[in-house]
Amino acid sequence: MKENKTKISFTPISNVNLDNIKESGYYISPSWGNNISGLPSEINGYSDKAFYLQVFALNDINSYCQQILYSFKGKIFYRTITGAGSSFSNWIKIV
């Protein structure tokens, strides 16, 4: 048996609306004071905007997308697009 290790590459983001990130990947907001919109209200303060964002999407039809946000403050949120031409659901706090 062989163990395969992979590295995850994070794309840094700033000055962006999370509603526009619909491409699968791993993203990071590395600073607390980033100008990022589309955040859950609980982490939308100036000192709360450092997080990891994981996105899963069907890019070819742009009808299904999941975003999972891992806040550096220890909170996790989730939201989805579940149909063609739909917008994201409200953020749901997992933890």
Gaussian input, Z-matrix of N, CA and C with variables (Angstrom, degrees):
# hf/3-21g

backbone

0 1
 N
 C     1     B1
 C     2     B2     1     A1
 N     3     B3     2     A2     1     D1
 C     4     B4     3     A3     2     D2
 C     5     B5     4     A4     3     D3
 N     6     B6     5     A5     4     D4
 C     7     B7     6     A6     5     D5
 C     8     B8     7     A7     6     D6
 N     9     B9     8     A8     7     D7
 C    10    B10     9     A9     8     D8
 C    11    B11    10    A10     9     D9
 N    12    B12    11    A11    10    D10
 C    13    B13    12    A12    11    D11
 C    14    B14    13    A13    12    D12
 N    15    B15    14    A14    13    D13
 C    16    B16    15    A15    14    D14
 C    17    B17    16    A16    15    D15
 N    18    B18    17    A17    16    D16
 C    19    B19    18    A18    17    D17
 C    20    B20    19    A19    18    D18
 N    21    B21    20    A20    19    D19
 C    22    B22    21    A21    20    D20
 C    23    B23    22    A22    21    D21
 N    24    B24    23    A23    22    D22
 C    25    B25    24    A24    23    D23
 C    26    B26    25    A25    24    D24
 N    27    B27    26    A26    25    D25
 C    28    B28    27    A27    26    D26
 C    29    B29    28    A28    27    D27
 N    30    B30    29    A29    28    D28
 C    31    B31    30    A30    29    D29
 C    32    B32    31    A31    30    D30
 N    33    B33    32    A32    31    D31
 C    34    B34    33    A33    32    D32
 C    35    B35    34    A34    33    D33
 N    36    B36    35    A35    34    D34
 C    37    B37    36    A36    35    D35
 C    38    B38    37    A37    36    D36
 N    39    B39    38    A38    37    D37
 C    40    B40    39    A39    38    D38
 C    41    B41    40    A40    39    D39
 N    42    B42    41    A41    40    D40
 C    43    B43    42    A42    41    D41
 C    44    B44    43    A43    42    D42
 N    45    B45    44    A44    43    D43
 C    46    B46    45    A45    44    D44
 C    47    B47    46    A46    45    D45
 N    48    B48    47    A47    46    D46
 C    49    B49    48    A48    47    D47
 C    50    B50    49    A49    48    D48
 N    51    B51    50    A50    49    D49
 C    52    B52    51    A51    50    D50
 C    53    B53    52    A52    51    D51
 N    54    B54    53    A53    52    D52
 C    55    B55    54    A54    53    D53
 C    56    B56    55    A55    54    D54
 N    57    B57    56    A56    55    D55
 C    58    B58    57    A57    56    D56
 C    59    B59    58    A58    57    D57
 N    60    B60    59    A59    58    D58
 C    61    B61    60    A60    59    D59
 C    62    B62    61    A61    60    D60
 N    63    B63    62    A62    61    D61
 C    64    B64    63    A63    62    D62
 C    65    B65    64    A64    63    D63
 N    66    B66    65    A65    64    D64
 C    67    B67    66    A66    65    D65
 C    68    B68    67    A67    66    D66
 N    69    B69    68    A68    67    D67
 C    70    B70    69    A69    68    D68
 C    71    B71    70    A70    69    D69
 N    72    B72    71    A71    70    D70
 C    73    B73    72    A72    71    D71
 C    74    B74    73    A73    72    D72
 N    75    B75    74    A74    73    D73
 C    76    B76    75    A75    74    D74
 C    77    B77    76    A76    75    D75
 N    78    B78    77    A77    76    D76
 C    79    B79    78    A78    77    D77
 C    80    B80    79    A79    78    D78
 N    81    B81    80    A80    79    D79
 C    82    B82    81    A81    80    D80
 C    83    B83    82    A82    81    D81
 N    84    B84    83    A83    82    D82
 C    85    B85    84    A84    83    D83
 C    86    B86    85    A85    84    D84
 N    87    B87    86    A86    85    D85
 C    88    B88    87    A87    86    D86
 C    89    B89    88    A88    87    D87
 N    90    B90    89    A89    88    D88
 C    91    B91    90    A90    89    D89
 C    92    B92    91    A91    90    D90
 N    93    B93    92    A92    91    D91
 C    94    B94    93    A93    92    D92
 C    95    B95    94    A94    93    D93
 N    96    B96    95    A95    94    D94
 C    97    B97    96    A96    95    D95
 C    98    B98    97    A97    96    D96
 N    99    B99    98    A98    97    D97
 C   100   B100    99    A99    98    D98
 C   101   B101   100   A100    99    D99
 N   102   B102   101   A101   100   D100
 C   103   B103   102   A102   101   D101
 C   104   B104   103   A103   102   D102
 N   105   B105   104   A104   103   D103
 C   106   B106   105   A105   104   D104
 C   107   B107   106   A106   105   D105
 N   108   B108   107   A107   106   D106
 C   109   B109   108   A108   107   D107
 C   110   B110   109   A109   108   D108
 N   111   B111   110   A110   109   D109
 C   112   B112   111   A111   110   D110
 C   113   B113   112   A112   111   D111
 N   114   B114   113   A113   112   D112
 C   115   B115   114   A114   113   D113
 C   116   B116   115   A115   114   D114
 N   117   B117   116   A116   115   D115
 C   118   B118   117   A117   116   D116
 C   119   B119   118   A118   117   D117
 N   120   B120   119   A119   118   D118
 C   121   B121   120   A120   119   D119
 C   122   B122   121   A121   120   D120
 N   123   B123   122   A122   121   D121
 C   124   B124   123   A123   122   D122
 C   125   B125   124   A124   123   D123
 N   126   B126   125   A125   124   D124
 C   127   B127   126   A126   125   D125
 C   128   B128   127   A127   126   D126
 N   129   B129   128   A128   127   D127
 C   130   B130   129   A129   128   D128
 C   131   B131   130   A130   129   D129
 N   132   B132   131   A131   130   D130
 C   133   B133   132   A132   131   D131
 C   134   B134   133   A133   132   D132
 N   135   B135   134   A134   133   D133
 C   136   B136   135   A135   134   D134
 C   137   B137   136   A136   135   D135
 N   138   B138   137   A137   136   D136
 C   139   B139   138   A138   137   D137
 C   140   B140   139   A139   138   D138
 N   141   B141   140   A140   139   D139
 C   142   B142   141   A141   140   D140
 C   143   B143   142   A142   141   D141
 N   144   B144   143   A143   142   D142
 C   145   B145   144   A144   143   D143
 C   146   B146   145   A145   144   D144
 N   147   B147   146   A146   145   D145
 C   148   B148   147   A147   146   D146
 C   149   B149   148   A148   147   D147
 N   150   B150   149   A149   148   D148
 C   151   B151   150   A150   149   D149
 C   152   B152   151   A151   150   D150
 N   153   B153   152   A152   151   D151
 C   154   B154   153   A153   152   D152
 C   155   B155   154   A154   153   D153
 N   156   B156   155   A155   154   D154
 C   157   B157   156   A156   155   D155
 C   158   B158   157   A157   156   D156
 N   159   B159   158   A158   157   D157
 C   160   B160   159   A159   158   D158
 C   161   B161   160   A160   159   D159
 N   162   B162   161   A161   160   D160
 C   163   B163   162   A162   161   D161
 C   164   B164   163   A163   162   D162
 N   165   B165   164   A164   163   D163
 C   166   B166   165   A165   164   D164
 C   167   B167   166   A166   165   D165
 N   168   B168   167   A167   166   D166
 C   169   B169   168   A168   167   D167
 C   170   B170   169   A169   168   D168
 N   171   B171   170   A170   169   D169
 C   172   B172   171   A171   170   D170
 C   173   B173   172   A172   171   D171
 N   174   B174   173   A173   172   D172
 C   175   B175   174   A174   173   D173
 C   176   B176   175   A175   174   D174
 N   177   B177   176   A176   175   D175
 C   178   B178   177   A177   176   D176
 C   179   B179   178   A178   177   D177
 N   180   B180   179   A179   178   D178
 C   181   B181   180   A180   179   D179
 C   182   B182   181   A181   180   D180
 N   183   B183   182   A182   181   D181
 C   184   B184   183   A183   182   D182
 C   185   B185   184   A184   183   D183
 N   186   B186   185   A185   184   D184
 C   187   B187   186   A186   185   D185
 C   188   B188   187   A187   186   D186
 N   189   B189   188   A188   187   D187
 C   190   B190   189   A189   188   D188
 C   191   B191   190   A190   189   D189
 N   192   B192   191   A191   190   D190
 C   193   B193   192   A192   191   D191
 C   194   B194   193   A193   192   D192
 N   195   B195   194   A194   193   D193
 C   196   B196   195   A195   194   D194
 C   197   B197   196   A196   195   D195
 N   198   B198   197   A197   196   D196
 C   199   B199   198   A198   197   D197
 C   200   B200   199   A199   198   D198
 N   201   B201   200   A200   199   D199
 C   202   B202   201   A201   200   D200
 C   203   B203   202   A202   201   D201
 N   204   B204   203   A203   202   D202
 C   205   B205   204   A204   203   D203
 C   206   B206   205   A205   204   D204
 N   207   B207   206   A206   205   D205
 C   208   B208   207   A207   206   D206
 C   209   B209   208   A208   207   D207
 N   210   B210   209   A209   208   D208
 C   211   B211   210   A210   209   D209
 C   212   B212   211   A211   210   D210
 N   213   B213   212   A212   211   D211
 C   214   B214   213   A213   212   D212
 C   215   B215   214   A214   213   D213
 N   216   B216   215   A215   214   D214
 C   217   B217   216   A216   215   D215
 C   218   B218   217   A217   216   D216
 N   219   B219   218   A218   217   D217
 C   220   B220   219   A219   218   D218
 C   221   B221   220   A220   219   D219
 N   222   B222   221   A221   220   D220
 C   223   B223   222   A222   221   D221
 C   224   B224   223   A223   222   D222
 N   225   B225   224   A224   223   D223
 C   226   B226   225   A225   224   D224
 C   227   B227   226   A226   225   D225
 N   228   B228   227   A227   226   D226
 C   229   B229   228   A228   227   D227
 C   230   B230   229   A229   228   D228
 N   231   B231   230   A230   229   D229
 C   232   B232   231   A231   230   D230
 C   233   B233   232   A232   231   D231
 N   234   B234   233   A233   232   D232
 C   235   B235   234   A234   233   D233
 C   236   B236   235   A235   234   D234
 N   237   B237   236   A236   235   D235
 C   238   B238   237   A237   236   D236
 C   239   B239   238   A238   237   D237
 N   240   B240   239   A239   238   D238
 C   241   B241   240   A240   239   D239
 C   242   B242   241   A241   240   D240
 N   243   B243   242   A242   241   D241
 C   244   B244   243   A243   242   D242
 C   245   B245   244   A244   243   D243
 N   246   B246   245   A245   244   D244
 C   247   B247   246   A246   245   D245
 C   248   B248   247   A247   246   D246
 N   249   B249   248   A248   247   D247
 C   250   B250   249   A249   248   D248
 C   251   B251   250   A250   249   D249
 N   252   B252   251   A251   250   D250
 C   253   B253   252   A252   251   D251
 C   254   B254   253   A253   252   D252
 N   255   B255   254   A254   253   D253
 C   256   B256   255   A255   254   D254
 C   257   B257   256   A256   255   D255
 N   258   B258   257   A257   256   D256
 C   259   B259   258   A258   257   D257
 C   260   B260   259   A259   258   D258
 N   261   B261   260   A260   259   D259
 C   262   B262   261   A261   260   D260
 C   263   B263   262   A262   261   D261
 N   264   B264   263   A263   262   D262
 C   265   B265   264   A264   263   D263
 C   266   B266   265   A265   264   D264
 N   267   B267   266   A266   265   D265
 C   268   B268   267   A267   266   D266
 C   269   B269   268   A268   267   D267
 N   270   B270   269   A269   268   D268
 C   271   B271   270   A270   269   D269
 C   272   B272   271   A271   270   D270
 N   273   B273   272   A272   271   D271
 C   274   B274   273   A273   272   D272
 C   275   B275   274   A274   273   D273
 N   276   B276   275   A275   274   D274
 C   277   B277   276   A276   275   D275
 C   278   B278   277   A277   276   D276
 N   279   B279   278   A278   277   D277
 C   280   B280   279   A279   278   D278
 C   281   B281   280   A280   279   D279
 N   282   B282   281   A281   280   D280
 C   283   B283   282   A282   281   D281
 C   284   B284   283   A283   282   D282

   B1=1.4484
   B2=1.5206
   B3=1.2999
   B4=1.4555
   B5=1.5223
   B6=1.3103
   B7=1.4610
   B8=1.5248
   B9=1.3093
   B10=1.4686
   B11=1.5149
   B12=1.3073
   B13=1.4629
   B14=1.5245
   B15=1.3052
   B16=1.4569
   B17=1.5183
   B18=1.2938
   B19=1.4522
   B20=1.5217
   B21=1.3032
   B22=1.4585
   B23=1.5239
   B24=1.3033
   B25=1.4653
   B26=1.5232
   B27=1.3308
   B28=1.4548
   B29=1.5242
   B30=1.3162
   B31=1.4570
   B32=1.5253
   B33=1.3350
   B34=1.4735
   B35=1.5283
   B36=1.3336
   B37=1.4661
   B38=1.5193
   B39=1.3171
   B40=1.4592
   B41=1.5181
   B42=1.3149
   B43=1.4661
   B44=1.5290
   B45=1.3324
   B46=1.4599
   B47=1.5316
   B48=1.3259
   B49=1.4542
   B50=1.5243
   B51=1.3272
   B52=1.4549
   B53=1.5318
   B54=1.3202
   B55=1.4670
   B56=1.5218
   B57=1.3249
   B58=1.4695
   B59=1.5240
   B60=1.3155
   B61=1.4646
   B62=1.5191
   B63=1.3255
   B64=1.4628
   B65=1.5268
   B66=1.3149
   B67=1.4566
   B68=1.5200
   B69=1.3344
   B70=1.4605
   B71=1.5242
   B72=1.3217
   B73=1.4533
   B74=1.5066
   B75=1.3149
   B76=1.4578
   B77=1.5269
   B78=1.3094
   B79=1.4594
   B80=1.5226
   B81=1.3247
   B82=1.4608
   B83=1.5216
   B84=1.3159
   B85=1.4568
   B86=1.5167
   B87=1.3374
   B88=1.4590
   B89=1.5277
   B90=1.3267
   B91=1.4710
   B92=1.5180
   B93=1.3098
   B94=1.4665
   B95=1.5143
   B96=1.3319
   B97=1.4498
   B98=1.5157
   B99=1.3127
   B100=1.4624
   B101=1.5211
   B102=1.3210
   B103=1.4630
   B104=1.5311
   B105=1.3234
   B106=1.4624
   B107=1.5255
   B108=1.3273
   B109=1.4643
   B110=1.5201
   B111=1.3250
   B112=1.4495
   B113=1.5166
   B114=1.3251
   B115=1.4654
   B116=1.5242
   B117=1.3306
   B118=1.4585
   B119=1.5317
   B120=1.3152
   B121=1.4680
   B122=1.5257
   B123=1.3303
   B124=1.4664
   B125=1.5239
   B126=1.3270
   B127=1.4713
   B128=1.5278
   B129=1.3154
   B130=1.4599
   B131=1.5294
   B132=1.3243
   B133=1.4577
   B134=1.5184
   B135=1.3267
   B136=1.4650
   B137=1.5200
   B138=1.3215
   B139=1.4643
   B140=1.5307
   B141=1.3342
   B142=1.4667
   B143=1.5258
   B144=1.2976
   B145=1.4601
   B146=1.5254
   B147=1.3214
   B148=1.4630
   B149=1.5239
   B150=1.3333
   B151=1.4633
   B152=1.5204
   B153=1.3257
   B154=1.4634
   B155=1.5203
   B156=1.3210
   B157=1.4621
   B158=1.5214
   B159=1.3215
   B160=1.4537
   B161=1.5227
   B162=1.3440
   B163=1.4622
   B164=1.5276
   B165=1.3162
   B166=1.4578
   B167=1.5191
   B168=1.3361
   B169=1.4585
   B170=1.5201
   B171=1.3313
   B172=1.4576
   B173=1.5185
   B174=1.3178
   B175=1.4640
   B176=1.5170
   B177=1.3280
   B178=1.4535
   B179=1.5280
   B180=1.3383
   B181=1.4596
   B182=1.5288
   B183=1.3215
   B184=1.4678
   B185=1.5284
   B186=1.3455
   B187=1.4542
   B188=1.5210
   B189=1.3185
   B190=1.4541
   B191=1.5168
   B192=1.3160
   B193=1.4610
   B194=1.5214
   B195=1.3167
   B196=1.4579
   B197=1.5196
   B198=1.3048
   B199=1.4609
   B200=1.5235
   B201=1.3172
   B202=1.4599
   B203=1.5202
   B204=1.3083
   B205=1.4565
   B206=1.5296
   B207=1.3197
   B208=1.4626
   B209=1.5290
   B210=1.3144
   B211=1.4526
   B212=1.5248
   B213=1.3282
   B214=1.4612
   B215=1.5291
   B216=1.3316
   B217=1.4628
   B218=1.5322
   B219=1.3529
   B220=1.4584
   B221=1.5154
   B222=1.3254
   B223=1.4569
   B224=1.5291
   B225=1.3323
   B226=1.4566
   B227=1.5312
   B228=1.3419
   B229=1.4602
   B230=1.5255
   B231=1.3297
   B232=1.4605
   B233=1.5304
   B234=1.3427
   B235=1.4689
   B236=1.5285
   B237=1.3387
   B238=1.4616
   B239=1.5232
   B240=1.3281
   B241=1.4670
   B242=1.5259
   B243=1.3284
   B244=1.4618
   B245=1.5263
   B246=1.3111
   B247=1.4543
   B248=1.5097
   B249=1.3171
   B250=1.4677
   B251=1.5214
   B252=1.3129
   B253=1.4579
   B254=1.5157
   B255=1.3213
   B256=1.4653
   B257=1.5206
   B258=1.3141
   B259=1.4581
   B260=1.5245
   B261=1.3263
   B262=1.4555
   B263=1.5275
   B264=1.3331
   B265=1.4589
   B266=1.5239
   B267=1.3167
   B268=1.4656
   B269=1.5171
   B270=1.3272
   B271=1.4604
   B272=1.5237
   B273=1.3240
   B274=1.4643
   B275=1.5259
   B276=1.3257
   B277=1.4691
   B278=1.5221
   B279=1.3282
   B280=1.4597
   B281=1.5213
   B282=1.3278
   B283=1.4653
   B284=1.5078
   A1=108.13
   A2=116.19
   A3=121.55
   A4=109.31
   A5=115.28
   A6=120.17
   A7=109.13
   A8=116.07
   A9=121.08
   A10=108.76
   A11=115.98
   A12=120.82
   A13=108.41
   A14=115.52
   A15=119.89
   A16=108.83
   A17=114.75
   A18=120.62
   A19=108.72
   A20=115.75
   A21=121.00
   A22=107.46
   A23=116.21
   A24=121.29
   A25=108.88
   A26=115.88
   A27=121.54
   A28=109.77
   A29=116.50
   A30=122.65
   A31=108.21
   A32=118.68
   A33=119.69
   A34=110.68
   A35=116.38
   A36=120.86
   A37=109.57
   A38=115.52
   A39=123.37
   A40=107.12
   A41=116.86
   A42=122.35
   A43=111.50
   A44=116.10
   A45=121.00
   A46=109.66
   A47=115.76
   A48=122.25
   A49=107.05
   A50=117.65
   A51=120.98
   A52=112.18
   A53=117.56
   A54=120.89
   A55=111.49
   A56=117.13
   A57=121.62
   A58=113.30
   A59=118.41
   A60=120.65
   A61=108.16
   A62=115.30
   A63=121.42
   A64=111.47
   A65=116.21
   A66=121.20
   A67=108.90
   A68=116.06
   A69=120.44
   A70=110.64
   A71=115.62
   A72=119.85
   A73=111.93
   A74=114.00
   A75=123.10
   A76=107.78
   A77=116.42
   A78=122.21
   A79=109.29
   A80=115.79
   A81=120.44
   A82=109.61
   A83=114.24
   A84=121.92
   A85=105.26
   A86=117.59
   A87=120.36
   A88=115.92
   A89=117.94
   A90=117.67
   A91=110.56
   A92=115.04
   A93=121.20
   A94=112.56
   A95=118.66
   A96=120.76
   A97=114.65
   A98=119.28
   A99=122.24
   A100=112.38
   A101=116.27
   A102=122.08
   A103=107.95
   A104=116.06
   A105=121.63
   A106=108.23
   A107=116.14
   A108=120.36
   A109=109.29
   A110=116.26
   A111=121.34
   A112=112.53
   A113=116.82
   A114=122.14
   A115=111.60
   A116=117.65
   A117=119.82
   A118=109.13
   A119=117.37
   A120=120.43
   A121=112.60
   A122=118.01
   A123=121.03
   A124=113.81
   A125=118.09
   A126=119.44
   A127=111.17
   A128=116.58
   A129=120.64
   A130=112.75
   A131=117.92
   A132=120.74
   A133=111.24
   A134=116.63
   A135=121.60
   A136=112.37
   A137=118.20
   A138=120.20
   A139=112.98
   A140=117.79
   A141=121.29
   A142=113.82
   A143=119.78
   A144=121.75
   A145=115.72
   A146=118.54
   A147=121.05
   A148=107.41
   A149=116.65
   A150=120.04
   A151=110.94
   A152=114.75
   A153=123.09
   A154=106.91
   A155=117.25
   A156=122.36
   A157=108.46
   A158=116.35
   A159=121.90
   A160=107.05
   A161=116.75
   A162=121.51
   A163=109.40
   A164=115.14
   A165=122.96
   A166=106.79
   A167=118.17
   A168=119.57
   A169=111.88
   A170=115.34
   A171=122.29
   A172=105.92
   A173=116.15
   A174=120.84
   A175=113.79
   A176=117.64
   A177=119.62
   A178=113.10
   A179=118.14
   A180=118.59
   A181=112.72
   A182=117.51
   A183=123.44
   A184=112.51
   A185=116.14
   A186=118.34
   A187=113.59
   A188=117.09
   A189=119.18
   A190=109.36
   A191=115.71
   A192=120.74
   A193=108.53
   A194=116.38
   A195=122.30
   A196=109.00
   A197=116.18
   A198=121.72
   A199=107.98
   A200=115.76
   A201=121.51
   A202=106.79
   A203=116.79
   A204=122.62
   A205=109.38
   A206=115.94
   A207=123.02
   A208=108.01
   A209=116.83
   A210=121.74
   A211=110.93
   A212=117.16
   A213=121.12
   A214=111.15
   A215=117.46
   A216=122.00
   A217=111.53
   A218=117.13
   A219=120.92
   A220=114.70
   A221=118.27
   A222=121.64
   A223=109.35
   A224=116.49
   A225=121.69
   A226=108.44
   A227=115.47
   A228=121.78
   A229=109.79
   A230=115.21
   A231=122.11
   A232=109.67
   A233=116.11
   A234=120.37
   A235=108.99
   A236=116.24
   A237=120.61
   A238=112.73
   A239=114.05
   A240=123.32
   A241=103.80
   A242=117.38
   A243=119.45
   A244=114.19
   A245=118.40
   A246=119.54
   A247=111.84
   A248=116.52
   A249=121.72
   A250=110.16
   A251=115.79
   A252=121.70
   A253=114.58
   A254=118.19
   A255=121.52
   A256=110.75
   A257=115.31
   A258=120.18
   A259=108.65
   A260=115.74
   A261=120.50
   A262=111.03
   A263=115.55
   A264=120.95
   A265=108.23
   A266=116.93
   A267=120.77
   A268=109.20
   A269=115.51
   A270=119.95
   A271=109.44
   A272=116.60
   A273=123.11
   A274=107.04
   A275=115.92
   A276=120.42
   A277=108.55
   A278=116.45
   A279=122.18
   A280=109.62
   A281=115.96
   A282=121.70
   A283=108.32
   D1=137.00
   D2=-179.35
   D3=-122.15
   D4=134.50
   D5=177.88
   D6=-92.44
   D7=125.71
   D8=176.68
   D9=-101.11
   D10=125.15
   D11=177.95
   D12=-107.03
   D13=136.27
   D14=176.96
   D15=-123.49
   D16=152.77
   D17=176.78
   D18=-103.20
   D19=139.51
   D20=176.24
   D21=-95.97
   D22=127.79
   D23=176.28
   D24=-99.25
   D25=126.34
   D26=178.65
   D27=-100.80
   D28=134.08
   D29=175.44
   D30=-91.65
   D31=118.76
   D32=177.84
   D33=-67.51
   D34=138.49
   D35=177.64
   D36=-128.61
   D37=147.35
   D38=172.01
   D39=-160.61
   D40=161.11
   D41=-179.53
   D42=50.07
   D43=52.31
   D44=-175.97
   D45=-141.93
   D46=154.78
   D47=172.36
   D48=-99.54
   D49=123.90
   D50=-177.60
   D51=-62.29
   D52=-20.99
   D53=176.51
   D54=-62.80
   D55=-21.73
   D56=-178.18
   D57=-92.17
   D58=-4.99
   D59=-179.72
   D60=-93.94
   D61=101.04
   D62=-177.39
   D63=-127.59
   D64=15.02
   D65=177.94
   D66=-101.76
   D67=131.75
   D68=-179.13
   D69=-55.13
   D70=138.36
   D71=177.97
   D72=160.59
   D73=-175.84
   D74=179.94
   D75=-119.46
   D76=128.68
   D77=-175.03
   D78=-126.83
   D79=155.85
   D80=177.36
   D81=-138.93
   D82=136.47
   D83=168.74
   D84=-104.64
   D85=98.93
   D86=-168.46
   D87=-80.17
   D88=-5.14
   D89=-178.63
   D90=-128.13
   D91=157.47
   D92=-176.25
   D93=-72.84
   D94=-32.39
   D95=-172.19
   D96=-101.06
   D97=24.94
   D98=-179.40
   D99=-61.27
   D100=149.74
   D101=177.44
   D102=-90.81
   D103=78.16
   D104=-177.90
   D105=-120.65
   D106=132.84
   D107=177.92
   D108=-114.29
   D109=171.07
   D110=-177.57
   D111=84.84
   D112=13.53
   D113=-179.02
   D114=-83.27
   D115=156.83
   D116=170.28
   D117=-60.25
   D118=144.39
   D119=-176.24
   D120=-59.24
   D121=-29.81
   D122=-178.17
   D123=-66.92
   D124=-21.21
   D125=179.39
   D126=-124.22
   D127=29.84
   D128=-178.21
   D129=-95.58
   D130=8.31
   D131=177.10
   D132=-80.29
   D133=164.57
   D134=-176.67
   D135=-56.73
   D136=-37.82
   D137=-175.12
   D138=-98.54
   D139=22.03
   D140=-176.68
   D141=-122.02
   D142=1.16
   D143=-166.65
   D144=-91.91
   D145=22.45
   D146=173.68
   D147=-97.74
   D148=126.48
   D149=-174.79
   D150=-163.48
   D151=166.14
   D152=166.80
   D153=-105.00
   D154=144.45
   D155=177.07
   D156=-127.92
   D157=127.12
   D158=177.40
   D159=-113.01
   D160=128.67
   D161=-176.82
   D162=-123.65
   D163=130.22
   D164=172.88
   D165=-118.19
   D166=128.61
   D167=-176.29
   D168=-149.02
   D169=151.58
   D170=168.51
   D171=-95.55
   D172=90.65
   D173=-172.29
   D174=-65.96
   D175=-30.09
   D176=-173.58
   D177=-68.52
   D178=-29.01
   D179=179.87
   D180=-117.11
   D181=-5.54
   D182=175.69
   D183=50.42
   D184=39.11
   D185=-178.26
   D186=-118.23
   D187=-8.57
   D188=-179.57
   D189=-141.07
   D190=126.58
   D191=-177.72
   D192=-151.02
   D193=138.80
   D194=174.35
   D195=-122.09
   D196=138.35
   D197=172.82
   D198=-122.65
   D199=131.08
   D200=173.90
   D201=-121.46
   D202=123.31
   D203=-175.92
   D204=-111.73
   D205=124.72
   D206=179.46
   D207=-109.66
   D208=102.35
   D209=-178.51
   D210=-75.13
   D211=142.55
   D212=174.64
   D213=-66.52
   D214=-9.59
   D215=176.37
   D216=-87.83
   D217=5.53
   D218=176.09
   D219=88.36
   D220=17.12
   D221=179.49
   D222=-111.30
   D223=145.57
   D224=179.55
   D225=-125.46
   D226=134.90
   D227=-178.81
   D228=-129.78
   D229=157.73
   D230=-176.36
   D231=-143.25
   D232=144.31
   D233=172.33
   D234=-156.31
   D235=163.70
   D236=-174.93
   D237=-142.10
   D238=160.94
   D239=161.97
   D240=-114.37
   D241=127.06
   D242=-173.92
   D243=-119.98
   D244=13.67
   D245=177.94
   D246=-163.49
   D247=155.60
   D248=-179.55
   D249=-58.86
   D250=131.50
   D251=178.73
   D252=76.15
   D253=4.37
   D254=-179.66
   D255=-85.93
   D256=163.24
   D257=174.49
   D258=-104.06
   D259=173.75
   D260=-179.94
   D261=-64.78
   D262=145.65
   D263=170.94
   D264=-69.87
   D265=173.06
   D266=174.04
   D267=-67.64
   D268=152.78
   D269=175.41
   D270=-64.90
   D271=136.60
   D272=174.86
   D273=-114.28
   D274=127.73
   D275=179.14
   D276=-80.67
   D277=124.47
   D278=178.00
   D279=-91.02
   D280=-46.12
   D281=179.94
   D282=-133.12

